[in-house]
Amino acid sequence: MGTLYLVATPIGNLEDMSPRAVRILREARLIAAEDTRHTGILLRHFNISTPITSYFEHNKLTKLDSILAKLSEGDVALVSDAGTPAINDPGYELVKAALASNFDVRPVPGPSAPVAALTVSGLPTDSFLYLGYLPHKAGERRKFVEQVAGLSYTLIFLESPYRILEALEDILSALGDRRICVAREMTKMFEEYWRGQVSGAIEHFKLQPARGEFTLVVEGKTKTESEKWSEEQLLKAIKKGLKSKKPAKEISVELAKESGWSKREVYKRVTESHS
């Protein structure tokens, strides 16, 4: 029985292709690719001659049986057009089916646009929420963004160049003028990272040509003093957390996000309550 490898490929710069990724693609019995023409360019660049088959949104269910049959003969590599497979690309159904059939499934880590943008955004990276592409229709997009307005996590969205201004305007309307990092064409020729407030991003990209895919990293909701829990509220939540048998550190991290208190302050009260 073979192994299903999820192989991350460059999001732009081919120098980001790892030696292990090249080896796995060469040694696999079959490569399942989102776009065989696009992946063919990558394979020719690295002199990889492994057979390739299409696996994309509209055939992802009908192709399952044939790919699983190949897995019974040897290793299969799954790749997307760019970045890490199964993140906003077909892959979940194949992974689920492979696991259900007792095949081994392993990652070959590498480039990922959401993580790359997050790390250079200048916004908190300790907790974040990746939400993929924003809905195309304006009403659905505003509703979607409004649903996460109260969350304290750093938010990550993807957007096309054709709707970037409308998306930024809806983010401003639903979330307020928060800090944002707009990453465009990462690792490519026209690579750009714009950091500032959402209102400033709107003005900036009004003057820019529509080019490249965008990753938007937006500040989560911050706690103001008026929103900070009272000590009585905090102690009540700590008592509930201790009853759940969670470790003190885990309780502290969770309650710090919700309460507006610092992790150090919460941890001190957790340990005092536990003793």
N, C-alpha and C positions, 0 to 999 in steps of 0.2 A: 504493500500500500504506500502511496505517495503522500507528500505533505503539500498543503496549500500555503504558498508564501504570498503575503501581501507586500509588494515591493514598492517603496516610495521612490519616485523619480523627480528630477529637477522641475522647479516651478518657472524656470527661465534659463538660468546659467547651467550649461551642461557640465561644468566643472564640479557641480554639487552632486553628481552621480557617484555613489560610493563604490569602492572596489567589490564589496560583498554583493551589492545589488547587481553589478555586471556579471559576477560569477553565477549567482542564482539564476539569472535570466539565460545564461549560456547553458547551464546544466539542466534546466527544466525540460520536461517532455513537451510542454505546451505553455504558451503565454496567452492569457485571456486579457484583451485590451479594450478599453472604452472606445477608442478610435484607431483602427488598425493602420490607417494612413499616417496619422500623427505619430503613433508609437513606432511605425516602420522607419521614420526618420531617425529616431533615437537608436533603434537597433542597428541601423546601417552605420551610424556614427561610431558605435562601439564594436562593430564587426560581429554582431550576434545573429546567428542564422536559425535560431529555434523557431519551429512552426508557431503561427499566431492565429488566433480566432477572435472574432468580435464578441464583446460582452458589454452591452450598454443598456440604457434605461428601458428601451422598448423590446429587448429580447432577453432580459435578465432572468425571466422565469422559464422561458422555453429552452434556454441553453443549459439549464442546471443539470439535466440528466447526462448530456454529452460530456460536460466538464467533469462531473463526478465519475463517469466511466474512464476518462483519462487519468483521473486521480488514482483509480484502482490499479493503473499500470505504472505510475510514477509521479514525480513532482509536477505541480502546476503553479505558475506564477501569475498573480493578478496585478495589473497595473491600471492606473487611470491616466487621463491626458497629462496631468501634472500633479505633483504632490503625493500625499498619502492616500491609497485606495480606501474606499468605503466612507470617506469624509466628504459628504456632498457629492458622492459619485456612487454608481452601482457597486455592490460588494456585500452589503449586509445579508441579503438572501443567500448568496453563495457561501458565506462564512457559516451561517446558520445551518444550511443543508449539509455542508462538509462535516461540521461538528456532530450533527444528528446521525451521520453515517460513520461516525467514529474515525474520521480522518484527523490527522494532526494539522493544526493551523498555526502559523507563526508569522510574526512581522519582520520585515527588513526595514528598520526605521530610517528616516531621512527627512527631506523637505516637507514642510506643512505651512501653507500660507497663513492660517489663523495664528499659529504659535509664533511664526517668524515676526508677524506684525505686532503681536502682543509684547514680545520681549524688547522691542525697540520703541514702544509707544511712550514710555515715560509714565504710564499709568500702573496702578497696582496689579501685580501678577500672581499674588498669593491665592486669589479666588476669582474665577472668571466664568462667564457663560457664553458658549459659542452657539449662535442661533442661525448660522447659514445664510442663504440668500433671503433678502427681504422680499415680501410679496410684490408682484408686478403692479397690481391695481392700487390706486391711491388710498381708497377707503380701507382695504384689507391691510395695507402697509401701516397706516396710522393706528388701526386697532391692534395690530401685532406689536408695535413699539409701545403703545400705551400699557399693554399687559405686563411689561417688564420695567415700567417706570419706577416702581417702588423698591426694586431690588438693589442691594448694595454691591453686587458683583460687577466687575468690569465686563462690559458687553462687547461682543464681537459679531459683526455682520459682514456679509459679502454683498457687493452691488456691481452692476454693469455700468459702463461709462454713459449709457443712454438715459439712465434714471438717477444719476448721482446727485444732481441738484435737488430734484424732487424728494429724494430720500433724506438728504441733509435737512431740508426744510421741515419734513415730517418729524425728524428726530428733534429738531429745535422746538417744534410745537408740542411734542409729547413729553420730552425729557427736560426741556429748558436748555439754557446756554451752558452746557457742560463742557469739560475738557474733552478733546478728541484727537486721535491720531488717524490721519487718512493715508493709507499706504497704497501706492499705485505702481504697477509694473515691477514688482519686487524681483530683484536680481537681474533685471533686463536693462536694455539700453536707456529707457526713459524712466528709470527708477526714481521714485519721489516719496518722501515722507513729510507730510504737513502736520504740524502740531500746534494746537491753540484751542480757541473756543469754537463751538459749532457755527456761530454767526460769522466768525472770521473765515471758516472753511467755505461757507457758502459764497462769500465775496471773492475768495481766491479762485475757486473752481468755476465761477462765472466767466473768468478770463482765460480759462484753459481749454484746449481742444479736447473733444471726447475721444480719449485713447486709453486702452488698457483696462484690466480688471481692478476693482477697488476692494480693499479690506478696511473696514471701519472699526476702530477700537475706541469705545466710548466709556467715559467715567461712569461708575455706578452711583446710585444715590448716596449722598453723604449725610451724616447725622449732624444736625445742628443742636445747640444746647437745649433748645425748646423741645426737641424730639428725644433727648436723652432720657432713658428710664430713671425713675426714682430708685433709691437704694432698696426700698421695700419691694418694688417690682423685680429688681435684680435678684434679691435674696429668695423670693418666691420661686423664680425660674431656676435658681441654683438648686433649691430643695427638690424640685421636680426632676432636674437632671441627675442628681445623686441617686434618686430612687430608681432610675433607669440603669444604674450600675455602670454608666459611662465613665471613662477615665477623666480625671480632673482637667487634664490638658485639653481633651476634646470638648468638654463642657465649656471651658474658657474661650476657646476659639469660636464656637458656635454662638455663645451669648455676646461676645464682643461685637460680632457682626450685627446682631439684632438690637443690642441695647444702647450703643453709642459709648459704652465704657471701654477703656483700653483693656487689652488682654491681660496686662499685668495686674490691673485693678480687680478684674473678674477673678483671675487665678488666686489672688490673695484671699478673696472672700470665699471662694470654693474650698480652699484648704482650711480656712477658719471654720467653715460650716461642717466640714468633714471630720474635724478633730473632736 
